[in-house]
Amino acid sequence: LADVFTAIGQRASFVPFRNSKLTYLLQPALSGSGKMCMFVNVSPTEASVQETLCSLRFATKVNKCELGKAMRTVETTASCKTGGAT
């Protein structure tokens, strides 16, 4: 996931979406045709300081990426056109 956001942030010509199943599945949203919202889980305990800092650093890196303008795509199906279920 970090590789993908690094490539997007650097506007690289190749983005390694196939590095993981997660990024492969998220490719349409990460390719500029969707919006992304990321939640970061942090802990106030001293035992979790390193994990919290790592999460916040990753969130900072992701926040610097610009995916492009979100576009609205509406797909209609046959059930919508006929008025729903019968």
ChimeraX commands (.cxc) that place a marker at each C-alpha (Angstrom):
marker #1 position 0.00,0.00,0.00 radius 0.5
marker #1 position 2.82,2.39,0.83 radius 0.5
marker #1 position 4.46,1.69,-2.56 radius 0.5
marker #1 position 1.26,2.68,-4.35 radius 0.5
marker #1 position 0.86,5.93,-2.43 radius 0.5
marker #1 position 4.52,6.76,-2.94 radius 0.5
marker #1 position 4.17,6.26,-6.70 radius 0.5
marker #1 position 0.95,8.31,-6.79 radius 0.5
marker #1 position 2.54,11.08,-4.71 radius 0.5
marker #1 position 5.53,11.23,-7.06 radius 0.5
marker #1 position 3.25,11.05,-10.11 radius 0.5
marker #1 position 5.22,8.06,-11.36 radius 0.5
marker #1 position 4.39,6.63,-14.76 radius 0.5
marker #1 position 4.00,3.16,-13.19 radius 0.5
marker #1 position 1.95,2.54,-10.06 radius 0.5
marker #1 position 2.44,-0.98,-8.58 radius 0.5
marker #1 position -1.23,-1.84,-7.99 radius 0.5
marker #1 position -0.51,-5.56,-8.36 radius 0.5
marker #1 position 1.89,-5.62,-5.39 radius 0.5
marker #1 position -0.97,-6.69,-3.11 radius 0.5
marker #1 position -4.54,-7.88,-3.38 radius 0.5
marker #1 position -5.74,-4.82,-1.47 radius 0.5
marker #1 position -4.22,-2.30,-3.85 radius 0.5
marker #1 position -5.35,-4.38,-6.84 radius 0.5
marker #1 position -8.95,-4.25,-5.56 radius 0.5
marker #1 position -8.68,-0.53,-4.76 radius 0.5
marker #1 position -7.18,0.36,-8.16 radius 0.5
marker #1 position -10.36,1.98,-9.58 radius 0.5
marker #1 position -10.70,4.23,-6.52 radius 0.5
marker #1 position -6.99,5.05,-6.37 radius 0.5
marker #1 position -6.69,5.76,-10.09 radius 0.5
marker #1 position -8.40,9.13,-9.85 radius 0.5
marker #1 position -11.98,8.13,-10.58 radius 0.5
marker #1 position -13.09,8.01,-6.96 radius 0.5
marker #1 position -12.74,9.53,-3.51 radius 0.5
marker #1 position -10.78,8.00,-0.68 radius 0.5
marker #1 position -11.22,8.43,3.04 radius 0.5
marker #1 position -8.65,7.02,5.41 radius 0.5
marker #1 position -9.05,6.47,9.11 radius 0.5
marker #1 position -5.99,6.14,11.33 radius 0.5
marker #1 position -6.23,4.22,14.55 radius 0.5
marker #1 position -4.03,5.65,17.30 radius 0.5
marker #1 position -3.62,4.55,20.88 radius 0.5
marker #1 position -2.97,6.73,23.94 radius 0.5
marker #1 position -1.01,3.99,25.72 radius 0.5
marker #1 position 2.74,4.22,26.10 radius 0.5
marker #1 position 3.16,0.65,24.88 radius 0.5
marker #1 position 1.68,1.64,21.49 radius 0.5
marker #1 position 3.74,4.77,20.84 radius 0.5
marker #1 position 5.85,3.26,18.05 radius 0.5
marker #1 position 2.84,1.80,16.22 radius 0.5
marker #1 position 0.94,5.08,16.59 radius 0.5
marker #1 position 3.87,7.09,15.20 radius 0.5
marker #1 position 4.21,4.68,12.28 radius 0.5
marker #1 position 0.49,5.02,11.52 radius 0.5
marker #1 position 0.63,8.82,11.70 radius 0.5
marker #1 position 3.68,8.94,9.40 radius 0.5
marker #1 position 1.88,6.76,6.88 radius 0.5
marker #1 position -1.23,8.98,7.10 radius 0.5
marker #1 position 0.95,12.04,6.49 radius 0.5
marker #1 position 2.42,10.41,3.38 radius 0.5
marker #1 position -1.05,9.48,2.10 radius 0.5
marker #1 position -2.39,12.96,2.82 radius 0.5
marker #1 position 0.22,14.45,0.48 radius 0.5
marker #1 position -1.08,12.40,-2.46 radius 0.5
marker #1 position -3.49,14.01,-4.87 radius 0.5
marker #1 position -5.63,11.50,-6.72 radius 0.5
marker #1 position -7.35,13.98,-9.01 radius 0.5
marker #1 position -10.88,15.25,-9.29 radius 0.5
marker #1 position -13.57,12.73,-8.34 radius 0.5
marker #1 position -16.04,11.90,-11.07 radius 0.5
marker #1 position -19.59,10.76,-10.55 radius 0.5
marker #1 position -20.57,7.61,-12.38 radius 0.5
marker #1 position -24.16,6.42,-12.29 radius 0.5
marker #1 position -24.96,2.98,-13.59 radius 0.5
marker #1 position -28.51,1.98,-14.33 radius 0.5
marker #1 position -29.67,-1.61,-14.26 radius 0.5
marker #1 position -32.67,-3.32,-15.80 radius 0.5
marker #1 position -34.42,-3.56,-12.40 radius 0.5
marker #1 position -34.09,0.21,-11.91 radius 0.5
marker #1 position -35.54,0.92,-15.35 radius 0.5
marker #1 position -38.55,-1.36,-14.85 radius 0.5
marker #1 position -39.41,-0.04,-11.42 radius 0.5
marker #1 position -37.70,-2.57,-9.16 radius 0.5
marker #1 position -38.52,-6.14,-8.11 radius 0.5
marker #1 position -41.66,-7.87,-9.23 radius 0.5
marker link #1:1,2 radius 0.2
marker link #1:2,3 radius 0.2
marker link #1:3,4 radius 0.2
marker link #1:4,5 radius 0.2
marker link #1:5,6 radius 0.2
marker link #1:6,7 radius 0.2
marker link #1:7,8 radius 0.2
marker link #1:8,9 radius 0.2
marker link #1:9,10 radius 0.2
marker link #1:10,11 radius 0.2
marker link #1:11,12 radius 0.2
marker link #1:12,13 radius 0.2
marker link #1:13,14 radius 0.2
marker link #1:14,15 radius 0.2
marker link #1:15,16 radius 0.2
marker link #1:16,17 radius 0.2
marker link #1:17,18 radius 0.2
marker link #1:18,19 radius 0.2
marker link #1:19,20 radius 0.2
marker link #1:20,21 radius 0.2
marker link #1:21,22 radius 0.2
marker link #1:22,23 radius 0.2
marker link #1:23,24 radius 0.2
marker link #1:24,25 radius 0.2
marker link #1:25,26 radius 0.2
marker link #1:26,27 radius 0.2
marker link #1:27,28 radius 0.2
marker link #1:28,29 radius 0.2
marker link #1:29,30 radius 0.2
marker link #1:30,31 radius 0.2
marker link #1:31,32 radius 0.2
marker link #1:32,33 radius 0.2
marker link #1:33,34 radius 0.2
marker link #1:34,35 radius 0.2
marker link #1:35,36 radius 0.2
marker link #1:36,37 radius 0.2
marker link #1:37,38 radius 0.2
marker link #1:38,39 radius 0.2
marker link #1:39,40 radius 0.2
marker link #1:40,41 radius 0.2
marker link #1:41,42 radius 0.2
marker link #1:42,43 radius 0.2
marker link #1:43,44 radius 0.2
marker link #1:44,45 radius 0.2
marker link #1:45,46 radius 0.2
marker link #1:46,47 radius 0.2
marker link #1:47,48 radius 0.2
marker link #1:48,49 radius 0.2
marker link #1:49,50 radius 0.2
marker link #1:50,51 radius 0.2
marker link #1:51,52 radius 0.2
marker link #1:52,53 radius 0.2
marker link #1:53,54 radius 0.2
marker link #1:54,55 radius 0.2
marker link #1:55,56 radius 0.2
marker link #1:56,57 radius 0.2
marker link #1:57,58 radius 0.2
marker link #1:58,59 radius 0.2
marker link #1:59,60 radius 0.2
marker link #1:60,61 radius 0.2
marker link #1:61,62 radius 0.2
marker link #1:62,63 radius 0.2
marker link #1:63,64 radius 0.2
marker link #1:64,65 radius 0.2
marker link #1:65,66 radius 0.2
marker link #1:66,67 radius 0.2
marker link #1:67,68 radius 0.2
marker link #1:68,69 radius 0.2
marker link #1:69,70 radius 0.2
marker link #1:70,71 radius 0.2
marker link #1:71,72 radius 0.2
marker link #1:72,73 radius 0.2
marker link #1:73,74 radius 0.2
marker link #1:74,75 radius 0.2
marker link #1:75,76 radius 0.2
marker link #1:76,77 radius 0.2
marker link #1:77,78 radius 0.2
marker link #1:78,79 radius 0.2
marker link #1:79,80 radius 0.2
marker link #1:80,81 radius 0.2
marker link #1:81,82 radius 0.2
marker link #1:82,83 radius 0.2
marker link #1:83,84 radius 0.2
marker link #1:84,85 radius 0.2
marker link #1:85,86 radius 0.2
view
